[in-house]
Structures are given as structure tokens and as C-alpha cells.
Amino acid sequence: RYLVNHTYANYQSNKMDELGDVYRSMNHSERMMCKMEGYVCKRTLCDVTLIAGQKRIPAHRLVLSVASDYFAAMFTNDVREAKMDEVKVKDVDADALSALVQYAYTG
């Protein structure tokens, strides 16, 4: 028996049988992203600051990497920016970058 979307269901998988009862929330992803948005607003656990023009935009590498192939390439490959606390993003309008980062957290 497994709790899925707030109801119990049976699964045939041997792996699932080994786990016992499993709870799955319908809105887990939404709640996690809402918390991440709260963290970035409070600048909690941010691990990178993007700089465009005079604007400094705190963020989480993981969120940026999941939302953008550009940032995924930047933060998951062996490039200089992957290890930097502050990353200057050139030739990008600061307000556009800010909107992109906000979109990464809110959809």
C-alpha cells in the first residue's frame, strides 16, 4: 500500500514493496519552489550573485541550473564561473536578467 495524492494505492514493483508505505504529495514541487523563492527573497542559502550592470541578483545555482540550460552549462561544467561567488553576466540588460531569475523561482 502506498499513499499517493493523499490516497493509498498498491504497486507491483518489488523495489516499492521493499520500501513499505510511501506518501506522495500532489503539490510537493510547488511547495518546494515557494520555499526556494522565500529563501532567495531573504537571501538565505544563496550561493551565487549574478551581476549585470549595477544590479546584483542573489540566487541558488541549483535553481538557475534547472531553469536554464545556459546556467546549467555554466555551473555544472569545469569553467571558471562554476566556482565563483559572483558572476558578471555581460551584454544582458539588468532588468531582463532579474526577470529571468524571478521566473526561475516562480514560473
Order of alpha helices (4+ residues) and beta strands (2+ residues): beta-beta-alpha-beta-alpha-beta-beta-alpha-alpha-beta-alpha
